Amino acid sequence: MFGFLPQGNAIKTCKYNPITFLPLNLFEQFKRAANFYFLVLLILQSIPQISTLSWFTTLVPLLLVLGVTAVKDLVDDIVRTLSVSKKSQTTKWKDIKVGDIIRLKKNAFVPADILLLSSSEPNSLCYVETAELDGETNLKFKMALEVTHRYLQEESALADFDGLVECEEPNNRLDKFTGTLSWRNSKYPLDADKILLRGCKMRNTDFCHGMVIFAGADTKIMKNSGRTRFKRTKIDSLMNYMCLLHFFSTCPTLPLCAPQIIVVLILLSAGLAIGHTYWEQQLGNSSWYLYDAEDSSPAYRGFLNFWGYIIVLNTMVPISLYVSVEMIRFGQSYFINWDLQMYYAEKDTAAKARTTTLNEQLGQIQYIFSDKTGTLTQNIMTFKKCCINGQRYGKLFKKHKEILQVDFSWNMYADGKFLFYDHYLIEQIKSGKEPEIHKFFFLLAICHTVMADTSDGQLHYQAASPDEGALVTAARNFGYVFLSRTQNTITISEMGIERTYDVLAILDFNSDRKRMSVIVRESSGSIKLYCKGADTVIYQRLHPRSLKREATEEALDVFANETLRTLCLCYRDISQDEFEVWNKKFMEASLATSHREEALDKVYEEIEKNLILLGATAIEDKLQDGVPETISKLSKADIKIWVLTGDKKETAENIGFSCELLTQDTTICYGEDIRQNEILLEKKKKKKKLKLKFPRTAEEKKKQTEKRRRAEAYKEQQQQNFVDLASECRAVICCRVTPKQKAMVVEMVKKYKKAITLAIGDGANDVNMIKTAHIGVGISGQEGMQAVMSSDYSFGQFRYLQRLLLVHGRWSYIRMCKFLRYFFYKNFAFTLAHIWYSFFNGFSAQTAYEDWFITVYNVLYSSLPVLLVGLFDQDVSDKLSLRFPRLYVLGQRDLLFNYKKFFISLLHGTVTSLIIFFIPYGAYLQSMGQDGEAPADYQSFAVTTASSLIFVVNFQIGLDTSYWTFINAFSVFGSIAIYFGITFDFHSAGIHVLFPALFHFTGQSWWFVVLSPVSCSFYLQEEQQWKRRQSAFRRGVSARRSAYAFSHQRGYADLISSGRGIRKRRAPLDAVLAAGDTGPGHTGHTGHTGDTGDTS
């Protein structure tokens, strides 16, 4: 029974066909704001009364952008179609419908979401590979219901199957499923372990049978194929207030959208239009040679000229800017992918930029939120110590004092890789004198969800988490070996004797419960519950008379101080009557079609009480290589690092010391110390609430509503206080946090500090945090690929984070900022010449350049040099970027692209436009050619001005380039050569019939072309020289500004590597970089006694 309309299994993976490609692709592209904007300009240009520009000046760049995007979309569509094409099947996938019974063979892809009914494996196990779903290559097992396994092995029985499935509506949760199978007058609960999802691949299973639950667009993989949340960089947000139209900012693919430039464009056009109206009123009638046989009013002509200037001046932000930004980001992403120094050879894992839109944001990170297990540590769990009945066992191996390993040769099932050094524990087990020890390891062998695999004759375990694998392996070596399980039984070898137990219920683990339990019936008929979990939840559920509580708690503290991960083990006896009553509630909750998890949690609470404590386990999880060095460098880069972990406080604190997040000089402030005064306040508030529990009047209800509103405000104030306090600390460690709380912490910092955040993790419990942060980084670890699949960037080890931020992030930020500043500069210099020309043409919207020059200026003449700077430029090498992390603060403080830099670019472009226009104008004003005629015609002036512009903008980017290569040099001089080649060709005698008359470059023209770059570059060179002199004698300047000043001086790399000073008595560069910043808001110098870490 379905609460939705079942879909067919046909899925259209291709977006286009030969007929619909052109119209559909154009429709999608014109939904992009930039393309639509330039389409409107093209339409305006086609109106003769408005435009003074030829239509091709906008059409050619627009066609170029549309064509490149169309080819990319077509290639993507073809690849997508080919990737999902399947080999011919006995039954075509499109013919499968909901409710069909299908048979799958080994290595076949699952065509729909199906309920596993039976398989060729014992107990109807089925092994699948889910790489297409979540990227994980390790095999997962699914298991059919015991009833379907027993009765649905034959095809005749499958043909007569008349079960009814009631399930949840289609959704995108790959790891969740809630349903019920009704068959033979009974109901059976269904969960994700019994569902094979579309896209999985059958492995190690000859065949299986299943019933189609979801098909086509309703399958979970298709529900996950929707759009992901778009992340915008800080530079994008800044650009939203500098470029086109504010409503364009709703377009996620266009980072260049907002009111400032369009306001300037409208104001300039309006002013020039008013000027034309005035000119028409004063001089228009006397200009008989301009008579066009139309008797229009000056106001109307001014109105038309307003739109004409909108067209002429639109090149302030040309369409090529959008394409260039995307190309730069695309190239930067590949530089990350190709970086061999971020390649983890042990697992053959390369760094991967999973998005191309956030690269420059990597250079502006202010807060890093990191998971601990698997991120800072290796997530390779090893059983090291334990506490049983208050007695601690286990010794850590020390190199300076050799300790003999325990010999497990007496155990035929022992794992040869397992190491243990406490001989007394193994003697106690062999003697059988301590029954609690046997119960302890029996619990480890029976309370888990591990699967045993003996397909190759050897016993292998497949565990859902490394912790469970380590605990079951420990029990195996100490004589309690988990051998196999079915749907309802589990078989264990106890000191060589095999016993099978009935599994009555498994109470699953989740991050909120922090524990799992199993209820089994022993051969004697007695029923026992075995439970393991975090000490915080276990101690709350212990029997009041449970022994050895204090001794075990002391052992937990000792283990935590040694950075070991701990779990408490306990059990209880259950009477038959109590179990029957509870089991009835359990079955009702298991069959619930809505809110099943909440109902089960409530039922679990009823049975998990009055527990008897057995002891605790201690598992070691070593730090990854390079973690302390990475944290140290990131801290020196003024990045605050917060560790969010579910471990207990002592473990988290000691990990903080191990990875050097905390040092001996760090003043540690605990959360409970801060909250002491707030507890009294909360108690007072609760007492006051009791008085208003049952309001009787409307006035009291109003007061209660107001009080709730104030409580919400108080809660927000508490959150802000927490963030304000924690942000003053150099490091913060949050312990005992759930996945939801991790995301909440990140969200609070984003909300109250307006800071750029990065979250890094390796497991499914880090996904929310990764998606919440501005930048999400996934580590390919031991807990699968869910974190990687949800991330923006991924790699194999935490230590690669320093290179991602300090090298690639910093370079990407500097390159993008330099690109944007220069792009605005060259377009302002190009466009504003039209305004100066307006004062000499009656404000008639005539252009200062020829039409073809305007068409290809941003495509051929000036785009390649700045594009290569955005891809390859670097002020210092990667080694120096890592050696001096303080260079990173440039991006954190928005020093290279902000409103000031933008207006400097605007001013620089304005000055350049004045020089390239008025110097030729003044020279041509009184000049005369060899033939006795004045060469000051429009064509001569336009070509001279354009030539000066090309020389100026290309030489300018050459002067601004910090890292010269042959490609950069070729782009600068090649662009100039292309310009002159096209110009001489267009003005040749051969095509004079198509273009204006032959133009000869006169002596004045060449002189202007040479003089203009020198004049325009003089101010820039003077500014650099002034900075150089100032840096020689100013002391106590911020590390950021020192680094920036040096980074743009010639010979900076040699200075750093040699340690020489530029002048005598100059402070060494190390000292300059280490100088304290006296600006406001600077906190957290390494080694400062005022630095605090917060463990809450």
N, C-alpha and C positions, 0 to 999 in steps of 0.2 A: 504494500500500500504506500503510495507516494503522495506527499502534499504538494507536488509540483508536476508539471507536464513533462514526461520523459522525452528526451531528445533522441534522434537517430545518431548513429555512430559516425556518420560522414562529417569530416572536418575539412574546411577549405583553408589550406595552409598558404596558398598563393593569393596575393592581394590583387594582382592584375592579370589580364589576358591581352592578346594582341589588339583587341578592339577597345578595351576600356583603359589601357595603360595611359595614353596621352591625356584624355580628359580627367581621369581620376587623379593622376599624379599632379597635373596642373592645379586641380581643385585643392588638393592637400597643400601644395606649395604656396598657393595664394591665401591659404588660411594663416600662413606665417606672416606676421605683421610687417616685417621688412619688405618682403616681396609685394605685398598689397600696397604698401606706401609708394614704392617705385612704380607700380602699375598705375596708380592714380597720377603720378607725375607724367608718365608716358601719355596718358589720356589728355592731360592738360597741354602737353607739347604738341598734340595733334590739332589743336585749335589755333588757326593762323592769327586770329585777333589777339591772342594771349602770348604765344611763345615766340621768342626770337632765336630759339635753338632748334636745330634739326632734330627730327624724331629719333635718329639713330644714336644720338649721344646718350640716351637712356636705354634704348632698346638693346644695344650691343652688350653692355655690362649685365643687363637683366637676363638676356638670353644665355650668357655665359654661366651665371649663377644657376638658372633653372636647368640648364643642360647638365652641368656637373652633378647637381643633386638628383636629377632624373636618372642618370647613369648609375649613380650609387644605389638608388632605390631599386632599380631594375636588377642589379647584381645581387643585392640582398634578397630580393624576392626569388630569384632563380636558385640561390644557395639554400634558402629556406625550403623551397619545394623539393630540391634534390635530397636534402638531409632527412626528410620524413618519408621519402619513397621506400616502399617495402617490396620484398620479394613476393611473388605470387603465392597466395594462400589457397587452401582448399575452399574456404569461405572468405569472401572479401570483407575487409574491415567495415566498409560502408554498409554492409548488409546485416551487421550485428545489431540487435535491438535489446533494450532493457528487458530482463527476464529470461533471456536465452541461456541455455547451458552450453558451455564451450569446453573444448579439450585443447590444452596447450602442450607442446612438446619442448624438449630440452633446447636451450639457446634461442627460444622464440620470444619476441616482444609481446608484452601483455597489451591487447588492443583496446581494453576498456577497464574501468574499475569493477573488479569482480570479487564476489564472495568465494573464498576457497572452500570447496566441499570435500575433496579427497585428492590424494596424490599417490605416486608410486613408492614414496618413502615410508618407513615405519611411522606410525602415529600421524600419517598425512602431513608430515613436514614438507615445506617447500622453500628452497633457497632462491633468493632473487638478488639481482644487482640493480641498484637504484641510481646509477651514475647520471642517467638522463633527468632524474628528478632533483637530486640534491648534490650531485657531484661526487658522491662517495662510491669508491670502487670495492670496498669490502662487502662481503655477502651478508645479507640479512635473512633471517628465517621467519616464516609464517607457519601457523599451525591451524588446521581445520578443527571445527567442533568435534568432540568425541562421538556424538551421535551420527553426524554425517560421515565421519571416517568409518564408522562401523557398518552403515547400511548403504552407502552410496559409492561402492567400489566398482560395481558392474554397470555397464552402459544401459542395461534394461532397467535397473533401479533408478538410474539418473533420468531416463525417459519418463518414468512414472512419478518423479519428484514433484510434489505439490505444496512445497513450503511457501510461506508468506513472509516477506521481509518488510518490516516497518523501520524506517531510518530517517536520519536528519536530512535536511535539504542540502542540495549541492553547495559546497563551500571550498575554500582554498587551503584548508588546514591539512597538510600532508601527513601529520603524525596523530591526527584525531579522527575517530569515527564512532558514532553512537547509533546502534540499531538493535533490533530484536528479530529473531527467527521464530515464527510460529509453525510448528509441524508436529503431527501426531498428538494433538491435544496438549502440547507442552510448548513453553516459551524458553528460548535460549538467548542470552545476551551476546551481542556482537561488538567487537572493538577493532582497533586498527591492526592488531596482530592477525586478524583473520581476513584481511582485505589485501588483494593484489592491485596495485595502482597502474593505470595506463602509463606506458613508458618504461616500466620495469622489464628486466630481462631474466628469463628462467635460467638457473644455473644448478648443476649437480642434482637435478631432478629429471627423471626420464619423461614424466608427463604429470599433468594435474587436471582436475576438473573444477570448474567454477561457474557461478551464476552471475550474469551481468547486473550490476547495481546502478552504475552511472555510465552513460555513453556520450560520445561526441563532446559538445561544448560543456556538458555538465560534469565531466571528469575533473579530478582535482588538478591535474597538470594544466588543463586548459583554463581553469579558474585562476591559476597562478600566472597566466600569460598576459594579464592586464598590465596597465601602465604602473610603473613604480613611482614613488614620490620623488619629484624633481628637487634636487638640491642646487641652490644658487650660491655662487661665491660672493665674497665681500666686495670684490671689484665689480662684479655684475650689479650688485645693489647700488654701488656708487655710480655706475654708468647709467642706472635708471634715472638719475637726476642730472645727466649731462647730455643726453643724446636726443632721440627723436620724440616720440609722443608718449605721454604717461600711460595711456591705455595699452601701449605695446608691451608694457612690463608683464602683462598677463601671459605673454607668449614665452614658454619655457625655453624655446630654442634660440631666442634672440636676447643676448645679454646687453644689448646696446640701446636702451630705450628709456627716454624720459624728457622732462620739459625744458631744461635749460637752453639747449641749442635751438630747439624749435621756437622758444620764446624769442631768442635773439634773432632767429630767421624771420619771424613774423614782424618784429619791431623794425628790423632793417628794411624789410620789404614795404612795410607801411610808410616808413619815413621817406624812402625813395619814391614811392607812389605819390606821396604828397608833393615831393619835389617836382615830379613830372607834371602834376596838376598845375602847380604854380608856373612852371616853364611854359605850359600850353597857354595859360592865361596871359602871360607877359610877352612871349616871343613866338608862340605857335603860329599866329596869323601872318607874321612877317616872313616866316620860313616857307616861301611859296614852293620850293623844290621838294618839300615833304608832303605836299597836298595829295591825299589818297582818295579824293572824291567822296569821302564820308563826312557828313556834317555832325560829328559827335561832340558832346560837351566835354570840357576839360576834366570834369569829375569822373565821367564815364571812362575816358582814356586813362585817368589815374587808377581807376578800379581795375581795368584790364592789365595795366602795368604792375599792379600789386601781385597778380598771379604770375605774370611774366617773371618777376624777381623771385618769387617762390621757386620757380623752375631753375633760374640761373644760379641762385645761391644754395640750392639743395646739396651741392657737392661738399658742403661743410662736413657732412657725414655720408659718404658714398656707400653704395651697396657692397663694394669690395671689402669694406671693413668687416662685415659679418663673415664673409668667406675666409678672410685672412685670419681672424680670431679662431675659427674652427680648425683651420689648417695647422696653426701653431699648437693648439691644444692636442690635436691628433698626433703631431710629431713628438711633442713632449711625452705623451703617453707611451709611445713606442720606445723612447729613450729609457723609460722606467722598465719596460718589458725586456729590453736588451741588456740591461746592466748585469754583467756577470758577477759583480761583487755582491749582488743580492740574490744569487743563485745558491740554493741549499742542495748540495750534491748528494747528501745522505738519503734524501727522499726524492731526488730529481724534481725539485720544486723551484720554479723561477718566480720572480716577482711579477705581478700582474696588475696593470691598471684596468680595472673593470668599468671605469667611466672615463670619459675624455673631457669633462667639463669642470673639474675641480682642481686641476694641477696647481694653479697659482695659489689656491687656498692652502696648499701644503706649506707654503712659505709664510703663513700668518697664524699658525697654531699658538694658542695661549694656554690651553688646558688639555691634558691627556688623561683619559679615564681608562684604566687598564684592569682587566681581569687578572687573577693570580694564577690559578691552576691551569696549566697548559699554555699560558701566555708568558708569564715570568718564569714558570717552572716547566719541566719537561713533560709532565703528565704521564710519566712512566712510574707506576706505583710499585713500591717494594715493601713487603711486610717486614718491619724492623723490630717492633716491641709490642708487648701486650701486658695487660694487668688482669689477673684472674683471681677472683675472691680476695681482692685487696693486695695480692702479691705481684710485684713487677717482675717481668721476664724480658730477656733480650739485652744484648750488649752491642754497641756500635763498634765496628772495626776501626782500629787506629793503627796508622802506619808505623808509629814509633814503638808500638807494643803488639807483637803478633799474637793473634788469638786464633786457635784452631777452629775450623768450620765443623759444624755438626755433620756427621756421616749419616746420610739417609739411604744407604745401600740396602738396609733391611726392608725398605718399602718398595715394592715392585712398581708402584704407580708414581713414585717421586719424580718431580721435575728437576732435572740436573742443573737448571739455571738458578734455582732457589738457594739463597745463602742465608744461614742463620748461625749464631755464635754462642748461644746459651745452651750448654749441655745439660744443665740442671732441668730445664723444661722437658727435654726429650726423655730424661730418666724418669720424671714424674709420670709422663704419659705411658711409658712402658710398664711401670710398676702398677699402675691402676689404682693407686692409693687416694688420688684426689678426684672424686667424681665430678667436681665442678670443672676441672680441666677438660674432661671428656664432653661435658655438656657444652662447654665453650666452643670447641672445635666442631662438634656436631652441629651447633647452631650455624657456624660459618658454612658448613657443607650443605645445609638444607634451606637456609633463608636467603634466597637470591633468585634471579631470573636468567642465570647463565645456561647456555645450551652446550651439551657435550657432542663432539664429533669424532667418530672413530673410523671414518671412511678409508683411511690409509693404514689402518691397523694400530695407529697411535692415538692416545687420548689427547684431544685438543679442546680448549674451551673458547667459546665465543661469548664475550660479555658485553653488556650494554654500556658499561663504563669501566675504566681502568681500575677503579677502586674494587669493584666486585670481582674482577679477574684476579687481583692480588689476594683478596681474602679467601676465595675458593682455592687458589693455588696453595696458599699457606695451609689450609685445612687438609688439602691433598697430601702435602709432604709430612704432616704430623699424623697421618694414618686415617683420616676421615675423607674419603675420596668420593666425590660426586661422579657417578657413572652415567646415568641417563635419566630421562624424564619422559612421561607421556602427558596427555591432557590432565589426568587425575592422579598420577603417581610420580614418585621420585625414588630412584635407587641409589643407595650409598653403601660404600664398603667401609665398615667400621673395624679398623685394626684387622683387616683381612676377611671379615665376615660381611657378606652382602645382605642387605636388608632393604625391603621396599616399603614405603610409607604412602598412605593415601593423603593426597593434598586436598583438603576440604575448601580452602580459600587462600587466595594471595591478595594481600592488602598492599596495593602498589605504592611505590615511592613517587613523590613529586616535590618540587622545590618549596612548596608551602608546608607540606607535612614534615619534610626532612626526616623521614623514617619509612621503613617498609616492614611488613610482617607476613608470616605464613602460618596457617593453622593446619596441623597434620594429625592424623590418627595413627597411633602406634599399633604394633601387633597385639599388644595387650588390650586394646580397645580404648585406652585413655587418650584424651584429646589435649594437645598442647599448642600454645601460641608462642612462636619465636619472633623476636623483634630486634632490629638494629637501627640505630639512628643517631642524630646529633645529641650531645649531652643535654642541651637546653630543653629539648622536647621529651627526652627519656626521663630525666629527673623529675619532671612535672607529673609523670604517670607512674612513678614507683610506689610500691606498697609502703605504707608508713613504717613498717617493721623490716623493710629490706635492709640486709646487713652490708657492711663494708662500703657504705656510701661515701664516708669521709675519705677513706683510704683510696678509693677509686678516683674521687675528685682530685685528690692530691696528685695521683699518678697522671691524670689528664693534664694538670697544670705543668708537670714535669715534661710530658711529651710535647705539649704546646711550646714550651720554652726551647725545645730542641727542633722546632719548626716541623714537627710531625703532624700529620692529619689524623684526627681521632674519631672513633665511633664507639658508642656504648652498646653493649649486648645485654639482653634480658629475656625473660620468658615468664609464662604463667600457665597454670593448669586450668582447664575449662571443663565443667561438668557437662554431661550429655544434655540435660534439660536446658542449661544456659545456652549451649550451642544451638539447639533446635530453635529456641526463641529468637536468638540473634540471626541465625541463618535465614529465617523467614524474612526478616527485615532486609538482610543482605541481598536476597534474590529479588525482592521488590525494587530495591534501589538499582540493582544491576539491569533490570528490565525497563527502567524509566527511560522514556524517549526524550525528555527534556530535563535539563539541569541534573544530568546523571552524576557528574563528578561531585557536585555539592552534596547530593543525597548520599553518595558512597562515603564521602569524608565524614559526614555526620554519623553514619553507621559504624565506621571504623573507630570513631572516638568512643563508642559505647563498649567495645571489646578490648581496646588497648588501654587498660587501666589495671591498677594493683599489680604491677609487674615486679618480678624478682630480678635484681641486678646480678649479672654474671661477671662482668668485667668490661674492659675497653681494649680496642686495638689501636696501634700506632703505625701509620704508613708513611714512608719517606717519599717525597717528591722533590727531586733535586732541581736547583736553578738551571736555566739554560745558560749556555756559554755567552759571555759578553753582556749579560744583563746589567751588572753594576756599572760597567764603563758606559753603556748606553744611557742609563739613568743619570749618571754624572754629567755627561755632555749635554743632555737635554735640559737638565737643571741650569747649567751654565748659560744656556740659550734663553734663559728667563721663561722657560715653560714650566708651569706648575703640573705636578704629576699626582694624580689621585688613584689609589688602588682600591677597587671595590671587590670584596671577596665574601664568600659565605662561611669562611672559617671562623673559629672562635678568636677572641681578642688577642690572647697570648701568641697563638700561631701567627696571626697576621702581623703582630708587632715584631716578632722575631724574623719573619720573612722580610720585613721592612729594613731591619738591620743587615740581613744577609745580602740584600741587593743594594745596600748603601743608599736606600731612600731615606733612612734615618741614620744618624751618626751619634757618636758619644756626646757631641756638643749640642745635640738637638734637645730643646726643651719640649717635652711631650705633654700635651694637654688632652685628658680623656673626656669623653662625652658626658659621663655620669657626673664629673665634677662641675661641668657647666650647667647641667640641668637641675642641680640640687634646689636652687631657689625656685625654679619653675614648678617642681613637684608640689610644693606647698600652695602655689597659686592654683594649680589644677585641682587640688583637694577642696579649696575654698569654692571654686567654681562648681564642682559637683554638688556640694551641699546646697548652694543656691538653686541649682537646677531642680532639686527635689521639691522645692516649694512650688515650682511652676509645672509640675508633672501633669496636673489635671486642671488646666485653666477653665474658669467658669464663665468669664465674660469676654466680650469682644475686645475690650481694652487689654485684658490679660493675654489674649491670643496675639494681639498686635505687639505687646511687649516681648512675648516669646519669639515672634518672628524677627523682631529687631535684634533680640539677643542672639539668635542663630546667625543673623547677618554679621553681627560684631564678632561672633566666634570664628566665622570664615575669614574675616579680616585679620583676626588675631593669628589664625593659622598661617595665613600668607606672611604676616609680619615675622612669625617664628621661622618660616622658611628663609626669608630674606636675611634674618639675623644669622642663621646658620651659614648661609652662603657668604655673607660679609665677613664673618669670623673665620671661616675655613679658608677663604681666599687670601687672608693675611698670612696664612701658614705656608711654609715652603713645600710641605708635603702633607697629604691627607690620606688616611687609611680608614675606609668604612668596612666594618666586619659584620657578619651575620646578615648580609643583605640578600634579598631575593632578586630574581631577574627583573621584576617590575620595579623594585626600588632602585636598581642600577639605572634604569632609564629615567626614573624620577629625579635622581641626583643630577644627571646630565641636563635634563630639561630645566631644572632650577638654575643651574649655572648659566645656561643660555638666556634664561628669562631675566635674571636679576643682574648679571654681570655684562651682558651683551658681548660676550667673549666668543672667540672662535674655538670650537671644541673638536677633539678627536677621541674616538673610542676604539679600543683594540681588544679583541678576544678571540677565542678559538672554539667555543662550544655553542650549542643551541641556546643555552641560558644567557648568552651575550648578544643574541640577535636584536632584542629590543633596544639595548644600549647602543649598538652599532648603527641601527637605523635612526635613532634619535639625534646622534651627534652630527655636526656639520660634515665631518669626515669619518667614515667607518672603515676600519682595517681588520681584516680577518687573517688568522694564522692557520695554516694547514697543519693541524695537530692530530691528537689521538682521539678526539671526540667528533670525528666526522667533518663534513664540509658545509654545514648549515651556516656557520659564521662567515665563511668565505663567500658562499653564494649570496649572502645579504650585504656584503661589504662593497666599498668603492675601490679599495686596493687590498692586495693580499700577497703574502710571502710566507717563507717557511720558519723563520725565527724572529724573536723579538728584537734582536740586535740590529736587524736591517732597518728598523724604524729610524735610527739616527741618520742613516744615509738617505732615506726617503724624504725626511724633513730638511735636514741641514744642507743637503746637496741638491736633490731634485726639486724639492719644494722651494728652496731659496732661489735657485736658478730660474725656475718657472715664474716666480713672482717678479724677479728683476727683469726678466725678458719681456713679460707681458706689460709691465709698467713702462718700460722703455719703448716698446712697440706702440702703445696707446698714446704716449706723449708725442712721439715723433709723428704718428699718423695724423693726430689732430693738428700738429704744427704745419705739416706739409699741405694739408687741405685748407687750413685757414690762409696760408700764404697764397695758395692757388685761387681761392674763391674771393678773397677780399679785393683782389685787383679789379674785379668787375665793379665794385663800389666806387673805387677811385676813378674808373673810366666813366662812370655815370655822370660825374660832374662836367664832363666834356661832351656828352652826347644827349643832353637834355633829359637825363634820367629815363631813357627810352628802353631800358632792359637789354641793350646791346651788350654782347660779350667782348671781353678784352682779348680772347684767343679765338683761333679758328675752331670750327665745329669738330673736326677729326682729332685735334689735339685734346679737346675736352673729353671726347669719347674714350681715348686710350690712355689718358694721363694716369689714372689709378689702376689700369690694367697692365700696361707695359712699361711706362716711363719711370714710375716711382715706387712700385709695389714690391719688387723682388728684394732690393737691399734691406728694407725694413722687415720684410718677412723672414729673411735669413737671420737678422739680428734677433728677432723673436724666437728663432729656433736654436741658434748656436752660441749666442753671446754669453760670456761669463767674465765677471770682474776678477774673480780669483779661481784657482783650480779646486777640484773636489777635495784634494788632500788638505788644502788650507782652510776650506770651509769646515772640515771636520776638526782641524787643529784649533781653530778659533771660533767656537760656537757663538760667541757674542755677536758675530756678524749677522746672525739670524734675526736680531731684533728690528732690523729695518722693516720687515714685513709686518711684524706685530704692531708696530706703531704707525703704519700706513705712511711711511716717509717718502715713498717713491711715486705714489699716485694718489693725489687728493685734490681738493678744490684749489689749493694754492698752486700745485703743479699744473693743474688744468688751465688755470688762468695765465700762468707763466707761458704755457704753450700757445695760448691764444694771443698773448702780447707779443711773443716771439714771431708768430705767424703774421701778426699785423705789421710789425716793423719790417719783416722781410718783404711783405707785399708792397709796402710804401717804397722800399729801395728799388725793387725790380720794376716798379711802374714809373716812378718819378725821375729816376736817373736817366732812363732812355727818353722820357718825355722832355726833360730839360735839354738834353743833348740834341735831339731831333728838332727842337723848336726853331733853332737858328741855323741848322746845317744845310749843306747843299752838296749834291753829288757831282761827279766828274762831268756829267752831261749838262750841268748848269741848272738842273731841276732839283727841287727839294725831295729827298727820299722819305719824307715823313708821311707816307700814306698809311692807311689802316693795316694793310697786310705786312708791310715792313715793320711797323711798330709791334704788331701782334706776335710775329715770329721772333723778333728780338726779345720781347718780354718773356715769351715762352721758353726761349733758349736759356735766358738768364735763370729762370725758375728751375729748369731741369738741372743746371749746374749747381745751383744753390742747394736744393733739397738733397741731391745725391752726395755732394761733398759734405753736407751737414751730417748725414747719417754715417759717413766715413769717419768724421771726426769724433762722433759719439760711440763708435764701435770699440769695445774693449778687447775683443778676442778676434784678431784678424786671421783669416784663412784664405786660401786661393779662391774659394767659392764667394766669399764676401767681396774680395777685390774684383772678381769677374762680374758680380752683380752690379756694383757701382759703375764701373767703366763700361760694362756691357749695356746698361740701361741708357747711358749717354750715347753710346754708339748706335743703339737701336733708334733713339730719337732722331739723330742726325740722318741716319739712313732713310727713315720714313719721310722726314721733312724734305730732304733733297729729292726724293723720289716723287713726292706729291707736287713739288714745285718745279719739276723738270719740264722740258719742252714737249716731251712725248705725251704727257697727259694734261697739257695746259687747257685743253678743251673741256675737261671735267672740273678743273680746279682753277683758282685764281692765277693770274699771270706769273711769269717767271720772276722769282725773287733772288736777287744777288746779295749775299752777305757783304756789307761794306765794312770799311775799317772801323767805323764807329760801332757797328754791331758786334764785331769780335771784341772790341775794347769793353763794351758793356757786359758781355758774357763773362769776361775774365774779372772785371771789377766787382760785379755783384756778389759772387761767393766770398771774396775777401771782405767786403763791407758787412755782409750779413753774419760772418763768422767772427768778427772782431769782438763783439760783446761777449760771446760765449767763451772765447779764449781768455779774455780779461777776467771773467768771473772765476775760471779755474785757477788762474794764477793767484788771484786774491785768496782763494781757499787754501792754496798751498802755503802762502806766507803766514796766514793766520794759524794754521795747524802747527807751525814751528814754535810759536811762543805761547800759545794758549794752553794753560795747564788746568787739570781738573775737569776737562770737558767729558761729556758722556762717552761711554764706550761705543755706543751706537754711532754717534756722529764722527768719532775718530775713525771707526772702521769704514764708514761711508766715504769720508774724505780721502783716505788712503786708497780705497778700492778704485777710485777714478783717477789716480795719478799714474803716470808712466813709471815703470820700474817697481811697482808695488810688490809683485811676486818676488823679485830679487831681494827686496828689502826684508820681507818676512823670512825668506829662507836663509839669508846670510846673517841677519841680526844687526846689520850696519845701520847707522843713522843717516838721515839725509843731510842734517847739519850737525855741527858740534853742539854739545850740551842738550841734544834732544833726548827725551825719555825713550827707552827701548819700546818696541811695539808691544811686547808682552805687557809692559806696565800700562801702556795706553789702553789696551784692550781690557785690562783688569780694573781700570779706574771706575770708581763708583759713580752711578748716575745720581745727580743731585736733584733731578726733576721729580715732580710729585708722582706718587703712585708706584715708585720703584721699590720693590720689596724682595727679600729672599736671597741676599748674597750668600754664597756658599761659605760655611764656617761661621757665620754671624751668630752670636750668642742669643740674639733675639728671635731667631728662626724657630718656628714651632711646627710640630707635626701633630695632627689630630687623629686619634683613633677612636672612633665612635661606634 
